[in-house]
């Protein structure tokens, strides 16, 4: 399990670079990153559940101009290994739901890391003299390598802490809670679709939609 989790972290850190620092092939999108990381770890189902959930949760938080939203890619990179850790004790669908809930704060860590790396990269090229092609190549290599190492360290720390936390709380979760966690990926899809529908609605309607959504969630939890 340790080796598999580290492989997931390594893959997640590499794919995260696609967000800003390398490739730019949309590999860092949760809907792509999730299944890819999970496939390498041995269970695509978890990756699809988490990837689709994260993609829709952040559907209307694009990085526009200087605005940096919370990092859904980094959150996904942490959620996949954590789900595998939790999946050793509970059903994989419930493990995916628990991982999504526990890893949401990691999106803040990813955003802070991204801002920190951007600040560090500002001094890679001297603007006082002529900038040669070899200087640019050297700066790109240094920036990419530094981003990967920092992402790997921070992501590893997040997965270790949250993985231990998940292992500690799982024995105290009852069947009702586990059933609710199994529905969590579906709820995330509903929340994402609701965000699309409610985007142009008056704010007063949001309260009614929230109440309706909670009622549906409670009903589904009771049925399941």
Backbone as CSV, one residue per row, in Angstrom:
resi,resn,N_x,N_y,N_z,CA_x,CA_y,CA_z,C_x,C_y,C_z
1,UNK,0.826,-1.216,0.000,0.000,0.000,0.000,0.861,1.268,0.000
2,UNK,1.979,1.236,0.745,2.860,2.403,0.798,3.464,2.679,-0.577
3,UNK,3.925,1.620,-1.233,4.522,1.790,-2.558,3.494,2.290,-3.567
4,UNK,2.279,1.747,-3.502,1.214,2.172,-4.416,0.836,3.626,-4.172
5,UNK,0.747,4.019,-2.907,0.405,5.401,-2.560,1.478,6.366,-3.042
6,UNK,2.742,5.979,-2.862,3.833,6.849,-3.324,3.813,6.978,-4.842
7,UNK,3.488,5.884,-5.529,3.379,5.941,-6.996,2.278,6.908,-7.412
8,UNK,1.162,6.901,-6.660,0.079,7.835,-6.943,0.485,9.277,-6.697
9,UNK,1.214,9.505,-5.611,1.694,10.857,-5.303,2.665,11.337,-6.377
10,UNK,3.564,10.455,-6.792,4.544,10.797,-7.822,3.845,11.159,-9.134
11,UNK,2.856,10.366,-9.506,2.100,10.635,-10.728,1.324,11.946,-10.616
12,UNK,0.690,12.154,-9.451,-0.076,13.378,-9.244,0.787,14.626,-9.313
13,UNK,1.980,14.563,-8.715,2.885,15.715,-8.746,3.335,16.022,-10.171
14,UNK,3.586,14.966,-10.950,4.019,15.160,-12.333,2.897,15.752,-13.182
15,UNK,1.690,15.205,-13.049,0.560,15.708,-13.826,0.170,17.116,-13.401
16,UNK,0.395,17.460,-12.133,0.065,18.806,-11.648,0.875,19.869,-12.368
17,UNK,2.098,19.527,-12.784,2.937,20.492,-13.496,2.277,20.979,-14.774
18,UNK,1.408,20.155,-15.349,0.715,20.525,-16.585,-0.182,21.745,-16.390
19,UNK,-0.537,22.026,-15.154,-1.435,23.153,-14.870,-0.801,24.485,-15.269
20,UNK,0.501,24.637,-15.012,1.185,25.901,-15.295,2.568,25.695,-15.907
21,UNK,3.328,24.719,-15.403,4.771,24.703,-15.609,5.254,23.849,-16.771
22,UNK,4.499,22.846,-17.198,4.930,21.975,-18.289,3.732,21.529,-19.125
23,UNK,4.045,21.017,-20.302,3.089,20.324,-21.164,1.951,21.222,-21.667
24,UNK,1.061,21.676,-20.763,-0.131,22.432,-21.138,-1.024,21.614,-22.075
25,UNK,-1.249,20.352,-21.723,-2.072,19.438,-22.514,-3.387,19.106,-21.818
26,UNK,-3.736,19.871,-20.783,-4.959,19.660,-19.998,-4.909,18.356,-19.203
27,UNK,-3.727,17.816,-19.005,-3.592,16.598,-18.213,-3.848,16.843,-16.733
28,UNK,-3.754,18.089,-16.316,-3.958,18.418,-14.907,-5.433,18.577,-14.546
29,UNK,-6.319,18.570,-15.528,-7.744,18.648,-15.228,-8.157,17.406,-14.435
30,UNK,-8.944,17.570,-13.377,-9.322,16.420,-12.542,-9.925,15.260,-13.321
31,UNK,-10.735,15.562,-14.337,-11.400,14.508,-15.100,-10.392,13.668,-15.889
32,UNK,-9.207,14.233,-16.149,-8.133,13.499,-16.825,-7.154,12.931,-15.801
33,UNK,-6.737,13.771,-14.864,-5.759,13.355,-13.863,-6.264,12.193,-13.011
34,UNK,-7.536,12.257,-12.604,-8.085,11.230,-11.731,-7.972,9.826,-12.309
35,UNK,-8.562,9.572,-13.489,-8.450,8.233,-14.081,-7.028,7.814,-14.402
36,UNK,-6.178,8.751,-14.848,-4.795,8.400,-15.172,-4.040,7.935,-13.928
37,UNK,-4.142,8.717,-12.843,-3.448,8.360,-11.597,-3.986,7.043,-11.053
38,UNK,-5.315,6.898,-11.070,-5.926,5.682,-10.531,-5.577,4.470,-11.384
39,UNK,-5.471,4.652,-12.694,-5.094,3.544,-13.573,-3.698,3.038,-13.228
40,UNK,-2.784,3.963,-12.987,-1.425,3.583,-12.621,-1.410,2.874,-11.269
41,UNK,-2.330,3.277,-10.377,-2.396,2.651,-9.058,-3.204,1.361,-9.060
42,UNK,-4.012,1.124,-10.115,-4.674,-0.154,-10.243,-6.184,-0.177,-10.135
43,UNK,-6.859,0.997,-10.084,-8.324,0.993,-9.992,-8.869,2.266,-10.624
44,UNK,-9.272,2.166,-11.881,-9.737,3.349,-12.614,-11.041,3.890,-12.035
45,UNK,-11.868,3.020,-11.442,-13.172,3.444,-10.925,-13.037,4.584,-9.919
46,UNK,-12.102,4.465,-8.985,-11.889,5.519,-7.988,-11.493,6.820,-8.680
47,UNK,-10.640,6.717,-9.690,-10.191,7.910,-10.398,-11.321,8.613,-11.124
48,UNK,-12.225,7.843,-11.726,-13.363,8.443,-12.424,-14.303,9.128,-11.438
49,UNK,-14.578,8.474,-10.317,-15.464,9.053,-9.300,-14.916,10.371,-8.767
50,UNK,-13.643,10.354,-8.395,-13.038,11.556,-7.817,-12.800,12.617,-8.887
51,UNK,-12.323,12.204,-10.054,-12.036,13.161,-11.121,-13.269,13.916,-11.577
52,UNK,-14.370,13.186,-11.805,-15.611,13.839,-12.230,-16.147,14.758,-11.136
53,UNK,-16.039,14.330,-9.889,-16.530,15.145,-8.768,-15.767,16.449,-8.673
54,UNK,-14.443,16.368,-8.697,-13.608,17.568,-8.578,-13.784,18.489,-9.786
55,UNK,-13.917,17.905,-10.958,-14.079,18.716,-12.168,-15.334,19.577,-12.075
56,UNK,-16.428,18.983,-11.655,-17.686,19.716,-11.599,-17.748,20.673,-10.423
57,UNK,-17.116,20.333,-9.314,-17.125,21.233,-8.159,-16.439,22.556,-8.484
58,UNK,-15.412,22.512,-9.344,-14.661,23.729,-9.686,-14.967,24.210,-11.095
59,UNK,-16.114,23.834,-11.610,-16.428,24.149,-12.996,-16.442,25.650,-13.267
60,UNK,-16.913,26.428,-12.301,-17.011,27.877,-12.505,-16.014,28.633,-11.654
61,UNK,-14.789,28.087,-11.559,-13.718,28.808,-10.869,-12.455,28.776,-11.728
62,UNK,-12.519,29.320,-12.958,-11.351,29.291,-13.841,-10.339,30.364,-13.438
63,UNK,-9.027,30.126,-13.713,-8.014,31.155,-13.438,-8.065,32.249,-14.502
64,UNK,-8.691,33.355,-14.188,-8.850,34.454,-15.130,-7.975,35.618,-14.688
65,UNK,-7.096,36.086,-15.605,-6.221,37.200,-15.276,-5.280,36.839,-14.139
66,UNK,-5.236,37.688,-13.124,-4.349,37.461,-11.972,-5.025,36.646,-10.879
67,UNK,-6.293,36.277,-11.089,-7.027,35.525,-10.064,-6.623,34.062,-10.095
68,UNK,-6.225,33.533,-8.944,-5.885,32.123,-8.822,-6.904,31.445,-7.915
69,UNK,-7.748,30.593,-8.466,-8.725,29.880,-7.640,-8.035,28.800,-6.820
70,UNK,-8.752,28.266,-5.865,-8.225,27.123,-5.130,-7.919,25.999,-6.120
71,UNK,-6.860,25.266,-5.847,-6.279,24.351,-6.834,-6.965,22.989,-6.824
72,UNK,-7.906,22.787,-7.743,-8.617,21.515,-7.830,-7.716,20.387,-8.323
73,UNK,-6.685,20.717,-9.099,-5.764,19.698,-9.600,-4.937,19.118,-8.452
74,UNK,-4.422,19.971,-7.599,-3.641,19.514,-6.452,-4.524,18.721,-5.500
75,UNK,-5.762,19.175,-5.340,-6.723,18.468,-4.495,-6.974,17.067,-5.034
76,UNK,-7.134,16.938,-6.337,-7.344,15.631,-6.967,-6.127,14.736,-6.800
77,UNK,-4.938,15.329,-6.965,-3.704,14.560,-6.831,-3.567,13.957,-5.439
78,UNK,-4.075,14.644,-4.423,-4.032,14.121,-3.054,-5.169,13.138,-2.805
79,UNK,-6.332,13.408,-3.380,-7.520,12.596,-3.094,-7.397,11.166,-3.613
80,UNK,-6.718,10.972,-4.729,-6.607,9.627,-5.302,-5.835,8.686,-4.363
81,UNK,-4.612,9.031,-3.927,-3.907,8.128,-2.997,-4.646,7.947,-1.677
82,UNK,-5.257,9.014,-1.162,-5.999,8.902,0.093,-7.169,7.930,-0.068
83,UNK,-7.829,7.967,-1.211,-8.941,7.050,-1.464,-8.458,5.599,-1.484
84,UNK,-7.283,5.364,-2.036,-6.731,4.010,-2.045,-6.385,3.551,-0.631
85,UNK,-5.880,4.465,0.187,-5.583,4.124,1.580,-6.873,3.766,2.316
86,UNK,-7.901,4.604,2.144,-9.188,4.342,2.798,-9.843,3.092,2.224
87,UNK,-9.605,2.827,0.940,-10.222,1.681,0.282,-9.721,0.338,0.777
88,UNK,-8.643,0.351,1.548,-8.163,-0.908,2.124,-9.023,-1.349,3.300
89,UNK,-9.892,-0.446,3.792,-10.733,-0.760,4.951,-12.223,-0.716,4.648
90,UNK,-12.628,0.083,3.654,-14.047,0.233,3.349,-14.259,0.105,1.849
91,UNK,-15.534,0.082,1.440,-15.886,0.016,0.031,-15.251,1.172,-0.736
92,UNK,-14.813,0.904,-1.959,-14.087,1.923,-2.720,-14.932,3.146,-3.046
93,UNK,-16.219,2.974,-3.223,-17.080,4.129,-3.478,-17.167,5.017,-2.246
94,UNK,-17.320,4.408,-1.082,-17.320,5.169,0.171,-15.955,5.800,0.415
95,UNK,-14.894,5.082,0.050,-13.537,5.612,0.206,-13.341,6.853,-0.655
96,UNK,-13.905,6.826,-1.867,-13.817,7.998,-2.752,-14.552,9.185,-2.138
97,UNK,-15.740,8.943,-1.573,-16.497,10.017,-0.934,-15.778,10.591,0.264
98,UNK,-15.211,9.716,1.104,-14.464,10.187,2.278,-13.239,10.983,1.854
99,UNK,-12.558,10.516,0.824,-11.367,11.205,0.340,-11.701,12.601,-0.186
100,UNK,-12.811,12.721,-0.896,-13.217,14.033,-1.422,-13.435,15.016,-0.285
101,UNK,-14.136,14.575,0.757,-14.427,15.463,1.889,-13.149,15.877,2.618
102,UNK,-12.298,14.892,2.906,-11.096,15.175,3.691,-10.065,15.994,2.914
103,UNK,-10.053,15.848,1.589,-9.010,16.497,0.793,-9.391,17.871,0.254
104,UNK,-10.608,18.313,0.463,-10.992,19.638,-0.031,-10.071,20.759,0.456
105,UNK,-9.634,20.747,1.746,-8.708,21.809,2.190,-7.364,21.790,1.464
106,UNK,-7.013,20.661,0.840,-5.741,20.585,0.117,-5.731,21.548,-1.066
107,UNK,-6.900,21.915,-1.556,-6.963,22.880,-2.658,-6.358,24.219,-2.243
108,UNK,-6.474,24.555,-0.965,-5.855,25.787,-0.459,-4.339,25.660,-0.426
109,UNK,-3.854,24.471,-0.042,-2.412,24.235,-0.018,-1.841,24.311,-1.429
110,UNK,-2.568,23.768,-2.400,-2.111,23.826,-3.787,-2.033,25.254,-4.304
111,UNK,-3.029,26.050,-3.955,-3.023,27.455,-4.386,-1.851,28.206,-3.769
112,UNK,-1.603,27.989,-2.471,-0.486,28.655,-1.792,0.847,28.219,-2.388
113,UNK,0.977,26.923,-2.695,2.207,26.420,-3.304,2.425,27.052,-4.674
114,UNK,1.382,27.148,-5.465,1.481,27.751,-6.795,1.946,29.200,-6.697
115,UNK,1.363,29.952,-5.776,1.760,31.354,-5.597,3.208,31.456,-5.139
116,UNK,3.618,30.550,-4.256,4.997,30.568,-3.757,5.986,30.275,-4.879
117,UNK,5.673,29.294,-5.702,6.566,28.952,-6.808,6.655,30.095,-7.812
118,UNK,5.550,30.726,-8.095,5.559,31.864,-9.028,6.436,32.991,-8.492
119,UNK,6.366,33.217,-7.182,7.203,34.255,-6.571,8.674,33.902,-6.693
120,UNK,9.022,32.643,-6.448,10.408,32.201,-6.566,10.917,32.337,-7.999
121,UNK,10.052,32.088,-8.961,10.461,32.108,-10.365,10.703,33.515,-10.904
122,UNK,10.243,34.509,-10.186,10.423,35.885,-10.665,11.887,36.281,-10.762
123,UNK,12.749,35.620,-9.988,14.166,35.982,-10.015,15.027,35.092,-10.888
124,UNK,14.415,34.237,-11.693,15.193,33.306,-12.509,15.897,33.998,-13.674
125,UNK,15.295,35.023,-14.219,15.891,35.747,-15.343,16.187,37.186,-14.935
126,UNK,17.390,37.608,-15.200,17.771,38.990,-14.909,17.289,39.892,-16.041
127,UNK,16.585,40.941,-15.697,16.041,41.848,-16.705,16.976,43.018,-16.988
128,UNK,18.159,43.000,-16.365,19.079,44.133,-16.517,19.918,44.048,-17.785
129,UNK,20.082,42.838,-18.340,20.901,42.683,-19.530,20.200,41.887,-20.607
130,UNK,20.951,41.484,-21.631,20.383,40.707,-22.727,20.073,39.291,-22.257
131,UNK,18.900,38.806,-22.623,18.487,37.459,-22.251,18.700,36.537,-23.442
132,UNK,19.574,35.536,-23.276,19.894,34.605,-24.337,18.964,33.393,-24.294
133,UNK,18.916,32.661,-25.406,18.052,31.487,-25.491,18.450,30.444,-24.450
134,UNK,19.761,30.286,-24.238,20.210,29.302,-23.258,19.797,29.693,-21.845
135,UNK,19.683,30.996,-21.589,19.240,31.459,-20.278,17.771,31.093,-20.048
136,UNK,16.987,31.226,-21.102,15.566,30.887,-21.008,15.393,29.390,-20.763
137,UNK,16.160,28.568,-21.523,16.067,27.120,-21.349,16.481,26.705,-19.939
138,UNK,17.550,27.316,-19.447,18.015,27.006,-18.101,16.973,27.393,-17.055
139,UNK,16.330,28.540,-17.252,15.308,29.007,-16.308,14.099,28.087,-16.316
140,UNK,13.700,27.620,-17.514,12.549,26.721,-17.618,12.830,25.397,-16.909
141,UNK,14.037,24.862,-17.127,14.409,23.598,-16.479,14.447,23.755,-14.969
142,UNK,15.030,24.827,-14.504,15.128,25.069,-13.065,13.747,25.265,-12.453
143,UNK,12.899,26.049,-13.121,11.555,26.312,-12.603,10.729,25.032,-12.558
144,UNK,10.816,24.219,-13.610,10.044,22.971,-13.667,10.525,21.980,-12.615
145,UNK,11.855,21.851,-12.487,12.404,20.939,-11.489,12.044,21.348,-10.079
146,UNK,12.138,22.637,-9.798,11.790,23.131,-8.466,10.310,22.935,-8.181
147,UNK,9.471,23.190,-9.177,8.026,23.014,-8.993,7.697,21.552,-8.702
148,UNK,8.349,20.636,-9.427,8.073,19.211,-9.223,8.499,18.753,-7.823
149,UNK,9.686,19.162,-7.392,10.185,18.760,-6.071,9.292,19.310,-4.960
150,UNK,8.932,20.586,-5.060,8.078,21.183,-4.030,6.695,20.543,-4.028
151,UNK,6.152,20.294,-5.226,4.834,19.652,-5.312,4.877,18.251,-4.712
152,UNK,5.949,17.524,-4.992,6.088,16.164,-4.468,6.165,16.176,-2.941
153,UNK,6.915,17.122,-2.381,7.065,17.201,-0.923,5.752,17.585,-0.244
154,UNK,5.112,18.633,-0.762,3.866,19.098,-0.144,2.758,18.068,-0.313
155,UNK,2.676,17.480,-1.498,1.651,16.472,-1.763,1.855,15.238,-0.886
156,UNK,3.103,14.823,-0.718,3.403,13.679,0.148,2.969,13.954,1.580
157,UNK,3.264,15.154,2.069,2.887,15.518,3.431,1.370,15.502,3.593
158,UNK,0.665,16.047,2.618,-0.802,16.086,2.683,-1.388,14.670,2.688
159,UNK,-0.876,13.815,1.818,-1.395,12.443,1.730,-1.111,11.668,3.007
160,UNK,0.071,11.840,3.578,0.416,11.138,4.824,-0.509,11.564,5.954
161,UNK,-0.681,12.876,6.112,-1.505,13.391,7.207,-2.965,12.969,7.041
162,UNK,-3.508,13.178,5.849,-4.922,12.864,5.617,-5.149,11.357,5.585
163,UNK,-4.169,10.605,5.079,-4.282,9.155,5.071,-4.337,8.583,6.480
164,UNK,-3.501,9.112,7.357,-3.523,8.684,8.765,-4.843,9.069,9.408
165,UNK,-5.307,10.297,9.120,-6.586,10.755,9.666,-7.727,9.853,9.207
166,UNK,-7.734,9.504,7.930,-8.787,8.623,7.402,-8.754,7.254,8.086
167,UNK,-7.555,6.712,8.278,-7.428,5.405,8.925,-7.914,5.438,10.364
168,UNK,-7.761,6.590,11.022,-8.172,6.714,12.423,-9.687,6.839,12.575
169,UNK,-10.337,7.523,11.635,-11.770,7.775,11.804,-12.647,6.697,11.182
170,UNK,-12.111,5.912,10.251,-12.923,4.890,9.581,-13.567,3.907,10.564
171,UNK,-12.849,3.419,11.597,-13.483,2.465,12.523,-14.698,3.026,13.256
172,UNK,-14.817,4.354,13.321,-15.919,4.977,14.047,-17.091,5.344,13.143
173,UNK,-16.967,5.067,11.864,-18.036,5.404,10.921,-19.052,4.263,10.859
174,UNK,-20.303,4.595,11.072,-21.363,3.588,11.003,-21.818,3.336,9.582
175,UNK,-22.734,2.395,9.422,-23.235,2.040,8.094,-23.947,3.211,7.419
176,UNK,-24.681,3.993,8.219,-25.406,5.132,7.643,-24.434,6.142,7.063
177,UNK,-23.356,6.426,7.798,-22.354,7.384,7.321,-21.655,6.844,6.079
178,UNK,-21.325,5.569,6.087,-20.657,4.966,4.931,-21.555,4.993,3.693
179,UNK,-22.853,4.764,3.894,-23.791,4.866,2.775,-23.837,6.285,2.228
180,UNK,-23.810,7.252,3.133,-23.808,8.653,2.706,-22.536,8.985,1.946
181,UNK,-21.403,8.470,2.414,-20.129,8.721,1.739,-20.127,8.098,0.343
182,UNK,-20.799,6.967,0.187,-20.885,6.326,-1.128,-21.626,7.199,-2.131
183,UNK,-22.532,8.037,-1.614,-23.303,8.936,-2.487,-22.566,10.240,-2.765
184,UNK,-21.473,10.487,-2.066,-20.795,11.774,-2.157,-20.354,12.126,-3.581
185,UNK,-19.748,11.216,-4.339,-19.384,11.570,-5.722,-20.600,12.003,-6.547
186,UNK,-21.736,11.310,-6.350,-22.961,11.690,-7.061,-23.423,13.083,-6.631
187,UNK,-23.335,13.372,-5.334,-23.736,14.689,-4.840,-22.876,15.789,-5.458
188,UNK,-21.590,15.514,-5.624,-20.695,16.513,-6.220,-21.104,16.828,-7.650
189,UNK,-21.507,15.793,-8.383,-21.987,16.008,-9.751,-23.242,16.867,-9.739
190,UNK,-24.156,16.569,-8.808,-25.391,17.349,-8.690,-25.085,18.803,-8.345
191,UNK,-24.146,19.002,-7.407,-23.764,20.364,-7.019,-23.180,21.115,-8.210
192,UNK,-22.316,20.442,-8.980,-21.724,21.086,-10.146,-22.756,21.466,-11.190
193,UNK,-23.694,20.558,-11.457,-24.760,20.854,-12.422,-25.686,21.949,-11.901
194,UNK,-25.923,21.944,-10.594,-26.759,22.991,-10.004,-26.105,24.358,-10.144
195,UNK,-24.761,24.378,-10.050,-24.049,25.648,-10.212,-24.245,26.205,-11.620
196,UNK,-24.291,25.304,-12.606,-24.521,25.749,-13.983,-25.921,26.332,-14.130
197,UNK,-26.899,25.626,-13.563,-28.292,26.051,-13.694,-28.549,27.355,-12.954
198,UNK,-27.962,27.479,-11.756,-28.272,28.623,-10.899,-27.406,29.842,-11.175
199,UNK,-26.485,29.734,-12.114,-25.549,30.837,-12.362,-26.275,32.133,-12.716
200,UNK,-27.332,32.037,-13.501,-28.051,33.222,-13.938,-29.308,33.481,-13.116
201,UNK,-29.522,32.698,-12.068,-30.729,32.873,-11.261,-30.544,33.958,-10.207
202,UNK,-31.630,34.600,-9.795,-31.539,35.550,-8.684,-31.042,34.843,-7.432
203,UNK,-30.316,35.564,-6.574,-29.726,34.962,-5.385,-30.786,34.418,-4.426
204,UNK,-31.991,34.987,-4.421,-33.026,34.519,-3.510,-33.408,33.068,-3.804
205,UNK,-33.293,32.668,-5.064,-33.662,31.304,-5.432,-32.633,30.297,-4.921
206,UNK,-31.385,30.752,-4.684,-30.327,29.850,-4.242,-30.700,29.170,-2.937
207,UNK,-31.367,29.901,-2.039,-31.750,29.326,-0.747,-32.703,28.159,-0.945
208,UNK,-33.680,28.355,-1.803,-34.637,27.288,-2.077,-33.969,26.087,-2.725
209,UNK,-33.036,26.334,-3.638,-32.334,25.244,-4.286,-31.475,24.471,-3.291
210,UNK,-30.859,25.197,-2.362,-30.034,24.533,-1.343,-30.895,23.624,-0.468
211,UNK,-32.054,24.138,-0.035,-32.956,23.345,0.804,-33.438,22.113,0.049
212,UNK,-33.789,22.296,-1.232,-34.236,21.178,-2.052,-33.119,20.146,-2.222
213,UNK,-31.917,20.620,-2.451,-30.778,19.716,-2.607,-30.518,18.909,-1.349
214,UNK,-30.576,19.558,-0.192,-30.352,18.856,1.067,-31.450,17.818,1.308
215,UNK,-32.682,18.157,0.949,-33.787,17.206,1.112,-33.576,15.975,0.236
216,UNK,-33.113,16.193,-0.999,-32.848,15.072,-1.897,-31.715,14.208,-1.354
217,UNK,-30.664,14.853,-0.841,-29.534,14.117,-0.282,-29.982,13.249,0.893
218,UNK,-30.786,13.809,1.793,-31.276,13.051,2.955,-32.162,11.900,2.503
219,UNK,-33.003,12.147,1.499,-33.891,11.092,1.002,-33.094,9.948,0.382
220,UNK,-32.114,10.286,-0.444,-31.292,9.248,-1.073,-30.500,8.467,-0.036
221,UNK,-29.982,9.174,0.960,-29.230,8.508,2.021,-30.109,7.531,2.768
222,UNK,-31.356,7.932,3.030,-32.284,7.066,3.773,-32.657,5.835,2.940
223,UNK,-32.867,6.057,1.630,-33.245,4.950,0.750,-32.100,3.948,0.613
224,UNK,-30.889,4.498,0.439,-29.738,3.617,0.224,-29.278,2.966,1.528
